[in-house]
């Protein structure tokens, strides 16, 4: 699938992408028994010290 990401810093973007890539493979959405694109977002919050 296509993963788009945006964040305040390139290092945080890379870490978020690493986390997303560790998630289990998503099952495609279906409509009338055909796979369709389903947009969704997963917010990731980092707590920095």
C-alpha positions as CSV (number, residue, x, y, z in Angstrom):
1,X,0.0,0.0,0.0
2,X,0.9,3.6,-0.2
3,X,2.1,5.1,3.1
4,X,2.0,8.9,3.3
5,X,3.4,10.6,6.4
6,X,4.2,14.1,7.6
7,X,5.7,15.4,10.8
8,X,7.6,18.2,12.3
9,X,11.0,16.5,11.9
10,X,12.5,14.0,9.4
11,X,13.8,11.8,12.2
12,X,10.3,11.6,13.7
13,X,8.9,10.8,10.3
14,X,11.4,8.0,9.8
15,X,10.6,6.5,13.3
16,X,6.9,6.7,12.6
17,X,7.4,4.9,9.3
18,X,9.4,2.2,11.1
19,X,6.6,1.7,13.6
20,X,3.9,1.5,10.9
21,X,5.9,-1.0,8.9
22,X,5.9,-3.3,12.0
23,X,2.1,-3.5,12.0
24,X,0.5,-6.6,10.7
25,X,-0.5,-6.5,7.0
26,X,-3.8,-4.7,6.5
27,X,-6.8,-6.5,4.9
28,X,-8.1,-4.6,1.9
29,X,-11.6,-3.0,2.2
30,X,-14.1,-4.7,0.0
31,X,-17.2,-3.4,-1.8
32,X,-19.3,-5.8,-3.8
33,X,-16.7,-8.5,-3.2
34,X,-14.0,-6.3,-4.9
35,X,-11.0,-4.8,-3.1
36,X,-11.3,-0.9,-2.9
37,X,-9.0,1.8,-1.5
38,X,-10.0,2.9,2.0
39,X,-8.2,5.9,3.4
40,X,-7.5,6.0,7.1
41,X,-5.0,7.5,9.4
42,X,-3.0,6.4,12.5
43,X,-1.9,9.3,14.7
44,X,1.4,8.7,16.4
45,X,2.4,10.8,19.3
46,X,6.0,11.1,20.5
47,X,6.9,12.3,24.0
48,X,10.3,13.9,23.9
49,X,12.5,14.9,26.9
